[in-house]
Amino acid sequence: MLNKYPLWKYLLVLFVLIMGMFYAAPNLYAPDPALQVTGENISQLIEEQKLTDVLEDLDDAGIEHFGETIDSDGRNALIRLRDPEQQLEAQARAARTLGDGFIVALNLAPTTPSWLSDFGAQPMKLGLDLSGGVHFKLEVDTGSAIERRVEFYSNAVKKVLREKRVRGRVTLNPDGRLETRFKSEALREQARAAIADAFPELSLDRVDPESGGDWTLFAFMAETAKAEIADYAVSQNLTTLRNRVNELGVSEPLVQRQGKNRIVVELPGIQDTAEAKRILGKVANLEFRLVANMDAPASEKQEFEY
């Protein structure tokens, strides 16, 4: 005996099949080999004349291209190529024509028709296993971040003692502790109160002299404070890497934290691994330091007995 179902159930199954085929259709359109052009910083815009110069250079080299576009904000440009074998040559010529200040990366441009993409139909993201790409595992140098903070405390403690007119000798030990020596217990207690008030996050430890020596005060960061600095350093690197990945124009990249101080970056579809490594590995460390000008006039100098 055959099972009989209401007509609406058959129509529902047919509707689901049609919608599934519709949203799977973009996978039938293979992506085009392309060049992705971006500025090295957000203020660097791509002018029409710059793009025209690149296209003329490609024409002179016999490299076929089509579908050149510049984003509305002027920060990204895409040049589609006919032959994937010419991508490397096209990249070298474009980089030479544009000069410094621009990044030219190899990429794959989707070819989904507008009548499909208007309804939100996009090709399936295949990931690294199926479409290839690059996988980076980066380690954040949290130790350097902690060392820089210790150096900051070393200079800051000296400044506090100068302002309070407390005479003592401050040294930074290899173990990361600040060692301050005083000639009397009163000076040490005065310094301890000043440091505790200015830097409550520091732990302080007093050591009395054994036989007529100096009165010592140790200042150091607790393990919880070091963990907070390390966590902040990893978070800042995560934000920086996500911004740099956006320069590559990669769809659905993966940038996530792994463990205490590692970051995993996966870029599906990226062909130019050297360029991706260069962009992700750029050093971005800005430091400001005071410079002593020994030739400054006396009116601009300030001295303390120390």
C-alpha positions as CSV (number, residue, x, y, z in Angstrom):
1,M,0.0,0.0,0.0
2,L,1.5,3.3,-1.1
3,N,1.8,6.1,1.5
4,K,-0.1,9.2,0.5
5,Y,0.9,12.7,1.7
6,P,-0.9,16.0,1.4
7,L,0.0,18.1,-1.7
8,W,1.6,20.8,0.5
9,K,4.3,18.4,1.7
10,Y,5.3,17.6,-1.9
11,L,5.4,21.3,-2.7
12,L,7.5,22.0,0.4
13,V,10.1,19.3,-0.6
14,L,10.2,20.7,-4.1
15,F,10.7,24.3,-2.8
16,V,13.6,23.2,-0.6
17,L,15.2,21.4,-3.5
18,I,14.9,24.4,-5.7
19,M,16.3,26.8,-3.1
20,G,19.2,24.4,-2.4
21,M,20.1,24.3,-6.0
22,F,19.8,28.1,-6.3
23,Y,22.2,28.8,-3.4
24,A,24.6,26.0,-4.6
25,A,24.8,27.5,-8.1
26,P,27.6,30.0,-7.3
27,N,29.9,27.1,-6.8
28,L,29.7,26.4,-10.6
29,Y,31.5,29.7,-11.3
30,A,35.2,29.3,-10.9
31,P,37.0,32.4,-9.5
32,D,39.3,34.5,-11.6
33,P,43.0,35.0,-10.9
34,A,43.4,38.6,-9.8
35,L,45.7,41.2,-8.3
36,Q,44.6,42.9,-5.0
37,V,46.1,46.4,-4.6
38,T,45.9,48.2,-1.3
39,G,47.8,51.0,0.4
40,E,50.3,50.2,3.2
41,N,48.3,52.5,5.5
42,I,44.6,53.6,5.6
43,S,45.5,57.1,4.4
44,Q,47.0,55.8,1.2
45,L,44.4,56.0,-1.6
46,I,44.6,54.5,-5.1
47,E,44.1,57.1,-7.7
48,E,42.6,56.4,-11.2
49,Q,45.9,57.5,-12.8
50,K,47.9,55.0,-10.8
51,L,45.6,52.2,-11.8
52,T,45.8,53.4,-15.5
53,D,49.6,53.3,-15.4
54,V,49.5,49.7,-14.1
55,L,47.1,48.6,-16.8
56,E,49.2,50.2,-19.5
57,D,52.3,48.4,-18.2
58,L,50.3,45.1,-18.3
59,D,49.2,45.8,-21.8
60,D,52.8,46.5,-22.9
61,A,53.8,43.1,-21.4
62,G,51.0,41.3,-23.3
63,I,49.2,40.4,-20.0
64,E,45.4,40.2,-20.6
65,H,43.2,41.7,-17.9
66,F,39.6,42.8,-17.4
67,G,37.1,44.0,-14.9
68,E,39.3,46.5,-13.1
69,T,37.6,48.1,-10.1
70,I,38.4,50.5,-7.3
71,D,36.4,50.4,-4.1
72,S,34.2,53.4,-3.2
73,D,36.6,54.5,-0.4
74,G,39.6,54.3,-2.8
75,R,41.7,52.1,-0.6
76,N,41.4,48.8,-2.6
77,A,41.6,47.9,-6.3
78,L,41.1,44.6,-8.0
79,I,42.5,43.6,-11.4
80,R,41.3,40.4,-12.9
81,L,43.6,38.4,-15.2
82,R,42.8,35.9,-18.0
83,D,45.7,33.5,-17.4
84,P,46.7,32.4,-13.9
85,E,50.2,31.6,-15.2
86,Q,50.8,35.4,-15.7
87,Q,49.9,36.3,-12.1
88,L,53.4,36.4,-10.8
89,E,54.7,38.5,-13.7
90,A,51.7,40.9,-13.4
91,Q,52.3,41.3,-9.7
92,A,56.0,42.2,-10.2
93,R,55.1,44.7,-12.9
94,A,52.3,46.3,-10.8
95,A,54.5,46.6,-7.7
96,R,57.3,48.2,-9.8
97,T,54.8,50.7,-11.4
98,L,53.1,51.7,-8.2
99,G,56.3,52.0,-6.2
100,D,56.5,52.3,-2.4
101,G,53.4,52.7,-0.3
102,F,51.3,50.0,-2.0
103,I,50.8,46.3,-1.5
104,V,50.2,44.1,-4.5
105,A,49.0,40.6,-3.5
106,L,47.8,37.6,-5.5
107,N,44.2,36.6,-5.0
108,L,41.2,34.9,-6.4
109,A,38.2,37.1,-7.4
110,P,34.7,35.6,-7.2
111,T,32.7,35.4,-10.5
112,T,29.2,34.9,-9.0
113,P,26.7,36.7,-11.2
114,S,24.9,39.7,-9.7
115,W,21.5,38.1,-10.0
116,L,22.7,35.4,-7.5
117,S,24.8,37.6,-5.2
118,D,21.9,40.0,-4.9
119,F,20.0,37.3,-3.1
120,G,22.9,36.5,-0.8
121,A,24.1,33.4,-2.8
122,Q,27.9,33.1,-2.5
123,P,30.3,30.3,-3.3
124,M,31.1,27.8,-0.5
125,K,34.1,28.7,1.6
126,L,36.3,25.6,1.1
127,G,38.9,26.4,3.7
128,L,42.6,25.4,3.7
129,D,42.0,21.7,3.1
130,L,40.1,22.2,-0.2
131,S,41.1,25.6,-1.6
132,G,44.6,25.9,-0.2
133,G,46.0,28.9,1.5
134,V,48.4,29.7,4.3
135,H,48.5,28.8,8.0
136,F,50.6,30.8,10.4
137,K,51.2,30.2,14.1
138,L,52.7,33.3,15.7
139,E,54.1,33.6,19.2
140,V,53.8,36.9,21.0
141,D,56.9,38.0,22.8
142,T,55.2,38.8,26.1
143,G,58.5,38.8,27.9
144,S,59.6,41.9,26.1
145,A,56.3,43.6,27.0
146,I,57.0,42.8,30.7
147,E,60.6,44.0,30.4
148,R,59.5,47.3,28.9
149,R,57.0,47.8,31.7
150,V,59.8,47.1,34.3
151,E,62.0,49.7,32.5
152,F,59.1,52.2,32.8
153,Y,58.8,51.5,36.5
154,S,62.6,52.0,36.9
155,N,62.5,55.4,35.4
156,A,59.2,56.3,37.1
157,V,60.5,55.4,40.5
158,K,63.6,57.5,40.1
159,K,61.4,60.4,39.1
160,V,59.2,60.0,42.1
161,L,62.1,59.9,44.5
162,R,63.6,63.1,42.9
163,E,60.3,64.9,43.3
164,K,60.1,63.8,46.9
165,R,63.7,64.8,47.5
166,V,64.5,61.3,48.8
167,R,68.2,60.4,48.2
168,G,68.8,56.8,47.2
169,R,70.4,54.6,44.5
170,V,68.0,52.7,42.2
171,T,69.2,49.8,40.2
172,L,67.4,47.3,38.0
173,N,68.3,43.7,38.8
174,P,68.4,40.9,36.2
175,D,65.5,39.2,37.9
176,G,63.3,42.2,37.1
177,R,63.2,43.7,40.6
178,L,64.0,47.3,41.4
179,E,66.6,47.5,44.2
180,T,66.8,50.9,46.0
181,R,69.4,51.5,48.7
182,F,69.2,54.3,51.3
183,K,71.6,55.5,54.0
184,S,68.9,55.5,56.8
185,E,65.7,53.7,57.7
186,A,63.8,57.0,57.7
187,L,64.7,57.6,54.0
188,R,63.7,54.1,53.1
189,E,60.3,54.5,54.8
190,Q,59.7,57.8,53.1
191,A,60.6,56.2,49.7
192,R,58.3,53.2,50.5
193,A,55.4,55.5,51.2
194,A,56.0,57.6,48.0
195,I,56.3,54.5,45.8
196,A,53.3,52.8,47.3
197,D,51.2,55.9,46.7
198,A,52.4,56.4,43.1
199,F,52.4,52.7,42.1
200,P,50.0,50.6,44.2
201,E,50.3,47.7,41.8
202,L,53.9,47.2,42.8
203,S,54.9,44.8,45.7
204,L,57.4,46.2,48.1
205,D,59.8,44.2,50.3
206,R,62.2,45.8,52.9
207,V,65.6,44.3,53.8
208,D,67.4,45.6,56.9
209,P,71.2,45.9,56.9
210,E,73.2,43.2,58.7
211,S,76.2,45.3,59.8
212,G,76.2,48.9,59.0
213,G,75.2,48.5,55.4
214,D,72.5,50.2,53.4
215,W,68.7,50.0,54.0
216,T,67.3,48.2,51.0
217,L,63.8,48.4,49.4
218,F,62.8,46.0,46.6
219,A,59.9,46.8,44.3
220,F,58.6,44.2,41.9
221,M,55.5,43.3,39.9
222,A,53.2,40.5,41.2
223,E,52.6,37.5,39.0
224,T,49.0,38.7,38.5
225,A,50.2,42.0,37.1
226,K,52.6,40.3,34.8
227,A,49.8,38.1,33.5
228,E,47.6,41.1,32.8
229,I,50.4,42.7,30.8
230,A,51.0,39.5,28.8
231,D,47.2,39.2,28.2
232,Y,47.0,42.8,27.0
233,A,50.0,42.3,24.7
234,V,48.3,39.3,23.1
235,S,45.0,41.2,22.7
236,Q,46.7,44.1,21.0
237,N,48.5,41.8,18.6
238,L,45.2,40.1,17.8
239,T,43.7,43.5,16.8
240,T,46.7,44.4,14.8
241,L,46.8,41.1,12.9
242,R,43.0,41.3,12.1
243,N,43.6,44.8,10.6
244,R,46.5,43.5,8.5
245,V,44.5,40.5,7.3
246,N,41.9,43.0,6.0
247,E,44.6,44.4,3.7
248,L,44.8,41.1,1.9
249,G,41.1,41.1,1.0
250,V,40.7,37.5,2.2
251,S,37.2,36.1,2.7
252,E,36.5,34.5,6.1
253,P,40.0,34.5,7.5
254,L,40.7,32.9,10.9
255,V,42.6,34.9,13.5
256,Q,42.3,33.5,17.0
257,R,44.2,33.0,20.1
258,Q,45.8,29.7,21.0
259,G,47.1,29.1,24.5
260,K,48.7,31.8,26.6
261,N,50.8,33.6,24.0
262,R,50.2,32.2,20.5
263,I,48.0,33.3,17.7
264,V,46.8,31.2,14.8
265,V,46.1,32.8,11.4
266,E,44.5,31.0,8.5
267,L,44.1,32.7,5.1
268,P,42.1,30.5,2.7
269,G,42.7,31.1,-1.0
270,I,45.8,33.2,-0.6
271,Q,48.4,32.3,-3.2
272,D,51.2,34.7,-2.4
273,T,52.5,33.3,0.9
274,A,55.6,35.5,0.9
275,E,53.5,38.7,0.7
276,A,51.1,37.5,3.4
277,K,54.1,36.7,5.7
278,R,55.6,40.1,5.0
279,I,52.3,41.9,5.8
280,L,51.6,39.9,9.0
281,G,55.2,40.2,10.2
282,K,55.6,43.9,9.9
283,V,57.0,45.5,13.1
284,A,54.8,48.1,14.6
285,N,56.5,49.3,17.8
286,L,56.4,53.0,18.5
287,E,58.4,54.3,21.5
288,F,58.9,57.8,22.8
289,R,62.1,58.6,24.8
290,L,63.3,61.8,26.3
291,V,66.7,63.0,25.1
292,A,69.0,65.0,27.3
293,N,70.3,68.1,25.5
294,M,73.6,69.0,27.2
295,D,73.8,72.3,25.2
296,A,70.5,73.6,26.4
297,P,70.7,77.1,28.1
298,A,70.7,77.3,31.9
299,S,67.1,78.6,31.9
300,E,65.9,75.4,30.4
301,K,67.7,73.0,32.8
302,Q,66.6,71.6,36.1
303,E,68.9,70.0,38.6
304,F,68.3,68.0,41.7
305,E,70.6,66.8,44.4
306,Y,70.5,63.0,44.2
